[in-house]
Amino acid sequence: KNQVEQSPQSLIILEGKNCTLQCNYTVSPFSNLRWYKQDTGRGPVSLTIMTFSENTKSNGRYTATLDADTKQSSLHITASQLSDSASYICVVSDRGSTLGRLYFGRGTQLTVWP
Amino acid sequence: EADIYQTPRYLVIGTGKKITLECSQTMGHDKMYWYQQDPGMELHLIHYSYGVNSTEKGDLSSESTVSRIRTEHFPLTLESARPSHTSQYLCASSGTGGGHTYEQYFGPGTRLTVT
């Protein structure tokens, strides 16, 4: 069964600190992995997208890593800001269909305190 | 900022009413999607469309229906709303680039409450 599991479920950190969010998946055949940021009451916004051959990708203070062998990904946030408070969703796409179906994790709810 | 719009943003309605959630995109994307998301839970695909006059059901069974008469417009309709339909509904669209590495752009969502 294609699944995407994220940990931790929630995380509280102080402003300026770094943090790392984890994602494990069982989606096969794998096409790509994305990280989205979803503010409360808003739609998800893409942060990074990585294909099988990519190990790391950065977007400002966000750095995503991918280990396709162990089917694990992480999202590292450096020098956190209050505006980073949001849900971070790991999404994996398969290549077994024309649509390229997306499988969503439940997200990690990050809260940044001043 | 993605050019995909949803209205209304919030809707509180009584049981049995017919409702239509609007979704429009100005990016010329062929593919459009409707997702349902409950608090703290993952997004579930309920409908998608490859283009005009194309609609398909997604992974999660839904009593809603969709139509795609114009490329930019993908409305979702509930003929008779029930409390079990209370949820957040997210619309998304994507282009038809090579392979599966296409970006899905999401609208802001409609928070539906059925009393």
Interface residues (C-beta under 8 A of the other chain):
Chain A: V4 S31 N32 G41 R42 G43 P44 V45 S46 I49 T51 I89 S93 D94 R95 L99 G100 R101 L102 F104 G105 R106 G107 Q109
Chain B: A2 I4 K31 G40 M41 E42 L43 H44 L45 Y48 Y50 D59 L90 A92 G99 H100 T101 Y102 E103 Q104 Y105 F106 G107 P108 G109 R111
